[in-house]
Amino acid sequence: MALAEKGNSTCAVTVELLTVGPHIMGQPYSISVLKEGYCLPQPDGSTRADGTISLLQGPKTILVDTGGPWDRDFLLARLKERNLDPDDISIVVGTHGHSDHVGNLGLFPGATLVVGCDISQGDLYLPNQLAEGEPYPIDEHVSILPTPGHTGRDVSVLVKGTSVGTVLVAGDLFECCTDEDTWRELSENPAVQEVNRQKALRTADVIIPGHGGPFRVHMDVGDR
């Protein structure tokens, strides 16, 4: 259970793993979790980790995080299963610059690349206000939101109109649905990240975290 501020009151929030599987239908966008990320501490103090890879299909084809470079063949195979080539991806969002999230950007030279707060098409960098805290709309259903904390330039992708409501593909804003005891030690700015986590809990019906399965958000009072 977590707490979220709602107006002048404090609401209890509970989360549970989503039971619909890795595919979320929607109109006009559906979401597929191509790979569920993980973060596994090892006995010697090291950590095995890989980021969640999500695919949005609708008016635009959007890949959110690409996994690490070791995921290259896996990612290409998952796209091929959906009759997609790298050239079919119109936008690639790297929620932040860690290697387990942006390790395969080179597969998509023709896509618009969003890496943290930078947006580029080839060598052309496009103006935006993400670093100033302003969302970057893709269309009326999909927006890129600045959600710093884990790093100073993290972003998340908000998708409206799915079968489970509003979905936030959150990168490492959330490690997983049971990360309350761990996320702070991985955060560059826990205070800022906490604010953005609370905003996410008030906004999204389902959150896809950076290192775990999608989870549903329940608030105990009123509307968000």
C-alpha positions as CSV (number, residue, x, y, z in Angstrom):
1,M,0.0,0.0,0.0
2,A,1.2,3.6,-0.7
3,L,-0.2,7.0,0.1
4,A,-1.1,9.7,-2.5
5,E,-2.2,13.2,-2.0
6,K,-5.6,14.1,-3.5
7,G,-6.6,17.7,-3.1
8,N,-6.2,18.4,0.6
9,S,-6.6,14.8,1.7
10,T,-4.5,11.7,1.8
11,C,-5.7,8.7,-0.1
12,A,-4.6,5.1,0.4
13,V,-3.5,3.5,-2.8
14,T,-3.2,-0.3,-3.3
15,V,-1.6,-2.0,-6.3
16,E,-1.9,-5.4,-7.8
17,L,-0.3,-7.2,-10.7
18,L,-2.4,-6.9,-13.9
19,T,-4.0,-10.3,-14.8
20,V,-4.8,-9.6,-18.5
21,G,-1.3,-10.7,-19.6
22,P,1.3,-8.8,-21.6
23,H,-1.2,-7.4,-24.2
24,I,-3.5,-4.5,-23.4
25,M,-6.1,-3.8,-26.1
26,G,-7.2,-0.2,-26.8
27,Q,-8.6,2.3,-29.2
28,P,-6.7,3.6,-31.0
29,Y,-3.6,2.3,-29.2
30,S,-2.9,-1.2,-28.0
31,I,0.1,-2.0,-25.8
32,S,2.3,-5.1,-25.8
33,V,4.9,-5.8,-23.2
34,L,7.6,-7.4,-25.4
35,K,9.9,-8.1,-22.4
36,E,9.2,-7.8,-18.7
37,G,12.2,-6.2,-17.1
38,Y,13.9,-7.6,-13.9
39,C,16.3,-6.5,-11.3
40,L,18.0,-9.3,-9.3
41,P,20.6,-8.6,-6.6
42,Q,23.4,-11.2,-6.6
43,P,25.2,-12.7,-3.6
44,D,28.4,-10.9,-4.5
45,G,26.8,-7.4,-4.4
46,S,26.3,-7.1,-8.1
47,T,22.9,-6.9,-9.8
48,R,21.4,-8.6,-12.9
49,A,19.0,-6.1,-14.6
50,D,17.2,-5.6,-17.8
51,G,14.6,-3.1,-18.7
52,T,11.0,-3.6,-19.7
53,I,10.3,-3.2,-23.5
54,S,6.9,-2.0,-24.5
55,L,5.3,-1.6,-28.0
56,L,2.4,0.8,-28.7
57,Q,0.5,0.1,-31.9
58,G,-2.1,2.5,-33.3
59,P,-1.9,5.6,-35.5
60,K,1.9,5.6,-34.8
61,T,4.0,2.6,-33.9
62,I,6.0,3.5,-30.8
63,L,8.6,1.5,-28.9
64,V,9.2,2.4,-25.3
65,D,12.7,1.3,-24.2
66,T,14.8,-1.1,-26.2
67,G,16.4,-3.2,-23.6
68,G,20.1,-3.7,-23.4
69,P,22.4,-4.4,-26.4
70,W,22.3,-8.1,-25.4
71,D,18.6,-8.0,-26.3
72,R,19.2,-7.2,-29.9
73,D,18.2,-10.6,-31.4
74,F,15.3,-10.9,-28.9
75,L,13.9,-7.6,-29.9
76,L,14.1,-8.2,-33.6
77,A,12.4,-11.5,-33.2
78,R,9.5,-10.0,-31.2
79,L,9.0,-7.4,-33.8
80,K,9.1,-9.9,-36.6
81,E,6.4,-12.0,-34.8
82,R,4.2,-8.9,-35.3
83,N,5.2,-8.4,-38.9
84,L,7.3,-5.4,-38.0
85,D,10.7,-4.4,-39.2
86,P,12.8,-1.7,-37.4
87,D,11.9,0.7,-40.2
88,D,8.2,0.4,-39.2
89,I,8.8,2.0,-35.8
90,S,8.0,5.6,-36.0
91,I,9.0,6.7,-32.5
92,V,11.4,5.2,-30.0
93,V,11.3,6.5,-26.5
94,G,14.2,5.8,-24.1
95,T,12.8,6.6,-20.7
96,H,16.3,7.4,-19.5
97,G,19.9,6.8,-20.6
98,H,20.8,3.6,-18.8
99,S,22.1,0.9,-21.0
100,D,19.4,-1.6,-20.2
101,H,16.8,0.8,-21.5
102,V,18.5,2.3,-24.6
103,G,20.9,-0.4,-25.7
104,N,19.3,-0.9,-29.1
105,L,18.7,2.6,-30.4
106,G,21.0,1.9,-33.3
107,L,18.4,-0.5,-34.8
108,F,16.1,2.5,-35.5
109,P,17.9,5.2,-37.4
110,G,14.8,6.3,-39.2
111,A,12.6,6.8,-36.1
112,T,12.1,9.9,-34.1
113,L,14.2,9.2,-31.0
114,V,13.2,10.5,-27.6
115,V,15.9,9.9,-25.0
116,G,15.0,11.5,-21.7
117,C,14.4,15.1,-22.6
118,D,16.1,15.0,-26.0
119,I,14.0,14.6,-29.2
120,S,15.8,14.0,-32.5
121,Q,15.3,13.0,-36.1
122,G,18.6,11.9,-37.4
123,D,21.0,14.7,-36.4
124,L,18.2,17.3,-36.1
125,Y,17.3,18.0,-32.4
126,L,13.8,19.3,-32.0
127,P,12.7,22.0,-29.5
128,N,10.6,20.8,-26.6
129,Q,9.9,21.8,-23.0
130,L,10.3,18.4,-21.3
131,A,13.3,19.6,-19.2
132,E,11.1,22.5,-18.0
133,G,8.4,20.2,-16.9
134,E,6.0,20.4,-19.8
135,P,4.5,17.3,-21.5
136,Y,5.2,16.5,-25.1
137,P,2.1,15.3,-26.9
138,I,2.4,12.8,-29.7
139,D,-1.3,13.0,-30.5
140,E,-4.5,13.3,-28.4
141,H,-4.0,9.8,-27.0
142,V,-0.3,9.6,-26.3
143,S,1.9,12.0,-24.4
144,I,5.5,12.0,-23.1
145,L,5.7,13.2,-19.6
146,P,8.8,14.4,-17.7
147,T,9.1,12.2,-14.6
148,P,12.6,12.9,-13.2
149,G,14.1,11.5,-10.0
150,H,15.6,8.1,-10.9
151,T,17.8,10.3,-13.2
152,G,17.4,14.0,-13.7
153,R,15.9,13.6,-17.2
154,D,13.6,10.6,-17.0
155,V,10.4,10.5,-19.0
156,S,7.3,8.3,-19.1
157,V,4.7,7.6,-21.8
158,L,1.0,8.2,-21.0
159,V,-1.6,6.3,-23.1
160,K,-5.3,7.0,-22.9
161,G,-8.2,4.9,-24.1
162,T,-7.0,1.3,-23.5
163,S,-9.2,-1.5,-22.2
164,V,-7.8,-1.0,-18.7
165,G,-8.0,2.8,-18.7
166,T,-5.1,5.2,-18.7
167,V,-1.7,3.4,-18.8
168,L,1.6,4.9,-17.8
169,V,4.7,3.3,-19.3
170,A,6.9,4.5,-16.5
171,G,10.4,3.4,-17.0
172,D,12.3,3.4,-13.7
173,L,9.9,5.9,-12.1
174,F,8.7,2.6,-10.7
175,E,11.0,-0.4,-10.5
176,C,8.1,-2.9,-10.0
177,C,4.8,-3.0,-8.0
178,T,6.6,-4.0,-4.8
179,D,9.5,-1.5,-4.9
180,E,8.8,0.6,-1.8
181,D,11.9,-0.7,0.0
182,T,14.2,-0.5,-3.0
183,W,13.6,2.4,-5.4
184,R,15.1,5.2,-3.2
185,E,18.6,3.6,-3.2
186,L,18.5,3.6,-7.0
187,S,17.3,7.2,-7.3
188,E,19.5,10.3,-8.0
189,N,16.8,12.5,-6.4
190,P,14.4,10.6,-4.2
191,A,12.4,13.7,-3.2
192,V,11.6,14.6,-6.8
193,Q,11.0,11.0,-7.7
194,E,8.5,10.6,-4.8
195,V,6.5,13.6,-6.1
196,N,6.4,12.2,-9.6
197,R,5.4,8.7,-8.3
198,Q,2.5,10.2,-6.4
199,K,1.4,12.1,-9.5
200,A,1.5,8.8,-11.5
201,L,-0.6,7.0,-8.9
202,R,-3.2,9.7,-9.2
203,T,-3.2,9.7,-13.0
204,A,-2.8,6.1,-14.2
205,D,-5.1,3.1,-13.9
206,V,-2.3,0.8,-14.9
207,I,1.5,1.3,-14.6
208,I,4.1,-0.5,-16.6
209,P,7.3,-0.3,-14.5
210,G,10.9,-0.5,-15.7
211,H,11.7,-3.9,-14.0
212,G,8.5,-5.8,-13.5
213,G,5.1,-6.6,-14.7
214,P,2.2,-4.2,-15.3
215,F,0.2,-3.4,-12.2
216,R,-3.2,-1.8,-11.5
217,V,-3.7,1.2,-9.2
218,H,-6.6,1.4,-6.8
219,M,-7.4,4.5,-4.8
220,D,-9.8,4.2,-1.9
221,V,-11.7,7.4,-2.1
222,G,-13.3,9.6,-4.8
223,D,-12.2,10.2,-8.3
224,R,-8.6,11.0,-9.2
